Amino acid sequence: MMLKKKRTEVKTYNHEELYPIIRSSICTGEKVAGFKRRDNGKFEEIMLIQNERDMAEFLRMYGLDKADVKVEY
């Protein structure tokens, strides 16, 4: 039995309008990955970050480097 590797494609976002960010709660430590609009600061939630594997998945999904993502408290 041969298993096929799941194809993963890199998603895109508008670099001119959005920038990647991790929102982290000071109280609970909950982290949410998403994008913030440059013009009005509105946050668009993409996924909950519960561990390093989730963070790696977010970075891989959008072809980002960890240094590209800011953390906001």
N, C-alpha and C positions, 0 to 999 in steps of 0.2 A: 504494500500500500504506500503510495507516494503522497506526501502532503505538500501542497503548494504554499509557498510563503505569501502571506498577505501583503498585497501591494499597498504601499502608503505613499500618498502624494503630498507634496508640500503646498499648503494653502497660502494664499496671498492676501495682503491687506494694503490699503492706500497709505504709503509712507508719509505723504504730504499732509494728510488729515489726521492720522492716528499714530500713536506710539505705544509699544508694549509696556505693561506695568503689572506688578503684583501688589494687590491690596492686602495688607496684613492687619488684623485686629490686634490692638495692644492688649485688650482684656483676655480674649480667648485664644489668640494665636492662629485663628483661622486665616488661611491664605486663599485668595481668589486671583486667577490669572485672567487678563483681558487686555483691552485696548482703551486708551483715553484719547478723546478728541482734542486736538490742539486749539480749536477755536473757542469752544465753550466748556471744556473740562468734563464732559459727560463720559462716564465709564461704561464700557460694553463688556459684560462678563462672558468669558469663554468657558472656563472650567475651574473646579475646586482643586486646590493643590493640597493633598494630604500627606505626600511623602516625596522623596527625591525622584521616584519613578514617574510620578505625575508631572513633576517639573520638567524632567527630561522629555516626556511626551509632548508637552506644550511647546518646548523649544524646537523639537523635531517637526511638529506639525506646521510651524510657520518659518522654519529655517533660520532660527534665531540663535545667537550666542548668549550665554548667561550674562555677559557684561553689557549686552544691549538692553536688558530688562531692568527697569528701576523698581525699587520697593517703596511703597507709600504706606504710611501708618495712619 
